[in-house]
Amino acid sequence: MAIASFVSALALPILPLGSIAAIVLGILALNRIGRTGERGQGLATAGIVLGAIVLLLVALALVLLAFAGWSCRNGC
């Protein structure tokens, strides 16, 4: 799961669904790693961090686009 989290964070940076999947899979991987002692904590953490960064960038882009649209409606 840690690898899936990391790969989905890297492979799908354009889609917010990829970053959400990376965050969820990373959290699940960290829980599993804590229970079983498997390796991959770094990949799971990287998947969570990259997924969160991409999600925040997408949210910021949406806010900026909404603001730009609102500004143009009130006189460009």
N, C-alpha and C positions, 0 to 999 in steps of 0.2 A: 504494500500500500504506500510506503514511503516513496518508492520509485514512481508509482502512478501519480502521486501528488506532485512531485517535482516535474515530471514530464508534462502533465496537464498545465502546470503553471508556465512552462516554457513553450509548449506547442500551441497553446491557444490564448496568447496574450491579447488578441483582438476581441475575443468574445468574453463578456463578463461571466458567462456560464462556465468557461474553462477555469477562471479564477475562483469561482465559488466551489467547483469540483476540487480544485487544488487545496483550498482551505479545509473542506470537509474531509477529504482523504488524508490530509496531513494530520488533522486532529485524531481521526480514527487510527492512523498509524502510530501516533505518539501514545495513545491509550494501549494499543496492542504491544508496543515496545515496552511500556512500563509493566505490563502483566507478564510477558513471556521472556523479557530480557534479550530480544532479538536486536540485531544491529540496524542502523538506518535512521537514527535520531537526527543526524545532520540533514539528510535528504528531506525528511518530513518537515523539519523546521524551515528549511529553505523553500519548500513548496508552500507552506503557510505564509511566509514573509512575501514571496514573490506574488502569490495569489492576492494577498491584501494590497500590495502596491498597485497591481494592475487594476483591482477593483476600485481603489481610491482614484486612480488616474481616469478611469472611465467615468466615475461619478463627477470628478472635477470637470471633465470635458462636457458632460451633459449640462452641468450648471453654467458653464461658460457659453455653450450654445444657446441655452434658454435665455441667458442675460443678453446675448447679442441679438437674438430674435426680438426680445422685449425692447431693446434700445432702438432697433430699426423701425419697429412699429410706432414708436413715439417720435420719429423723425431722424433719419440716418444722417 
